[in-house]
Amino acid sequence: MPYIFSYGSNSIYQLRGRIKNIDLVSFPAYLDNYKRIFCNYSEKWNGGIASIIPKKYCCTYGIVTYISLEELSILDSFEVNYSKKELICTILEKDCSSSLFDVTCIVYISDILEYICPPSEQYLMAIKIMLEEHFPLQKYIIIAGYINNVLVNIKKFFFPVRILDLQLPSLFVITNSYRKNPHIFPKILNKIINKLNSIQIIEVHHLVYYLQNMETFKQLNNKLIEKNMISFSEETFYNLKSIII
């Protein structure tokens, strides 16, 4: 029964969706003398993705989750171009005030460490959601990576303060964390965005009209049905409404 340390998009919600276990819980943790970087490229996330590298005096915060060997096997299928490594992580008190104990965790590390392109906003939002389970109010994240074999801090990405300033995919990354049974992300994220784009919903503010009430939301669903696309559930309506309005 292994412990998994997550430092990227694998929030407790994404893990629940991927391995179909809504009872998973997480604990705040950190990995000492490691640094989060961005590397490789993911078509599903539309940008660079995270990994970690040994870096003295650095600390990578994340979550630790306890899963079964069968669930680990399922998770392996999602971590393409990543290899598993056992590292010592420190689990924190629930309020993150002090350390509790060290534990050996399985950590997924990218096989390709070179910085290729920046991560997408939706991927960074997934990391934000992961961190804010236990480390609230994440205002920015440092994008670092290897360029010409030199490790550099490329920029600070500041998260948009207003929901309406988010890109549409980022909104649905947030919405997925509200679901009772999260979807498998990012597997279906682009499908969601493509069907919204097909009815001229390109940006978050385009959704506001349809979220006034259930009748206006039915108008959105009717447009999707006319294009032979799957409509959204009432749960999605209430989740979007609670986030945007």
N, C-alpha and C positions, 0 to 999 in steps of 0.2 A: 504494500500500500504506500506508494511514493508521495512525497511532497513535491509540488511544482512551484517554482518561483516565476512570477510573471512581471515583466518590466515594460511591455509594449501594449498591444491592443487587447491582449487576453484579460479583460476585466472579468469579474465574476459573472457578469451577464453574458459576455461572449462565450465564456467557458460553459455556462449552463446551456446555451443554445447549441454549441458544438457537440457536447457529449450527452445532451438530453438528460440532464440531472438538475432539476430546479432546486434541490436541497443543498447544493454546494454552498459552502461558506468560505470566507477568506479572512486572512489575518495580516495586519500591517507588518512589513518586513523591509530589510535592506541588505544589499550585497556590498561588503566593504572592499575597497581597492579595485572597483570596477566602474567603468564609465559607459553611459548609454550613447550609442552613435547611430547614424542613419546610413544605410548602404543598400546595395542591390536595387531591384525594381520589382514592383508587384502590379500586374495589370488590374487585379481586382480592387486594390487600394489606390490605383492611379498615381503611384509615386514610390519614393524610397520607403524602406521599412527599417525597423529598429533591430539592433543587436547590441552586444556589450563586449568590451575589451578590458583586459587588465590595465589598470591605471592607478598608480600609487596616490594615496591621499584623496581619491575620489570615492563617492558613495552613490549607489544606484538604489532608489526607493521603488517599491512595488508591493506585490501581495504574494502570500503563500497560500496554496490550496491543497487539500488532501484528497486524492482521487484513487480509484482502484486501478489495477494493472490493465483491466479491460478498457477502462476509460482512457488510460494513457495511450493504448494502442489506437483508439479512435482519434485522439488528439494528434498523434504522430502523422496521420494522414493529411492534416491541415498544414503542418509545419514543413512545407516544401522548401528544399534548399537550406534546411536547418539541421544541425546535429545536436544530440543531447550530451550534456556534460553534467557531472555531479559537482556542486559547489556548496560551500558552507554559507548559509544565510542566517541572519539574526532576526528573530521574531520579536516584535515590540508589544508593549502593553496596548490595550485597546485604544487608549487615548494618546498613544505614541509618546508618552512621557518618559519611558525608560525601556531598556532591553529586558526581555524575559529569558530567552535561551537561544542557543545556536542549534541549527538543524541542517542535515545534508539534504539538499534539494536538487531535483532535476531542472536544468535550465536549457532552453533552446537557444543555440548560438548560430548565427548565419555562417554559411560556408563561403559567402562572398562578402568581403568587408569593405570593398572600395565604394566610395561615395559616387553614385551615378546621377542622381537627380534629387531634388528636395521631396520630402514627404508631402502628401496631400493634406488639406485641412481636415478632411474627414478621418484620416488616420491619426493625426495629432489629437483630434477630438476623442477618438477611442482611447488614446493613452491618458488624456485628461480624465475621462470617466473612470478608468482603472485606478488612477492615483487618488481621485477624490472620494473613493470608497472609504479611505482612512486618512488621507492627507488633503484637507479641504482647501478651496480657494486657490487653485492653480492658475496664476495669471499669465505665465509664459512657460515655454520649454526651450531649452538650448538645443539647437540643431548643430551637431558636430559630426565630422566624418573624415575619412582618409581621402585626401586629394594628392595625387602624385606621391603616394606612400607617406605623406605627412599628415598627422592628426591636427585638425584645426577646428576651432569653434566658428562655424560659418555665420550664424545669426541667432538672435533671440526671436522666437515666434510668439507674439502676444495674441492670446485668444480674444476674439470679438466679445465685447461686453454685452451687446444687444443680440437677442435671438434673431432679429430680422437682418442682422449683418452677416449671419452665417450663410455658407453655401448650402444648397438644398441637401446634398449627401450628408453633410454634418448634422443637419436636423434629424435625419432618419437614423443616424448612429445614436443620437440622444434618445430618440423615440424607442429604439430597440431595448434600451436599458430600462424602460418603463413597463415593458411587456411582462405578463405573468409567465409566458413561455417564450423566451427570446428566439427570434429567427437565427438561422445560421449566417453569421456575418463574417467576411464581406461577401459571401457567395451570392446572396440575392440582392445586395445593395444596388448594383448597377441596373438590375432588372426593374427595381422600384423607380429609380430615377428616369430610366428610359420611358417607362409607361406614363409617368407624369409629364415628361417633356413632350410626349406625343399629343397631349391635350393642352399644350402651351403653358404648362406650369414649369417655369424654368428657375425661378428664384423663390425664396421663402415667402416674400410678401405676396406672391401670386396665390398662395394658399389661404390667405386671411379671409377673403370673401367666403370661401367654401366652409370655413370653420365657424361661421356665425351661429349655425344651429344644425340640427340633423337634416332638415329639408335642403339646405344649401349643400350639405355634404352628399346627399343623395344625387344632387345634380352632377357633382364630380364623378361619382360612381356610375351614373348613367352614361356619361361621356366615355368612360373606360369600357363599359359593356358594349357600347356601340362600335368600339374598335376591337371587340372580341378579347378583351383583357380582363383579368381578375380584379374585382372591386375590392376596396378596403373594408376592413371590419369596423364594427362600432367601437371596439377597443382602441383601434388606431385613431379614430375620430376623437375620442375623449383624451387620449394621450397627447395628440397634437394640440388640441384645444388648451389643455392644461399647460403646455410648454409655451405656446405662442401667445395666447390671449390671457 
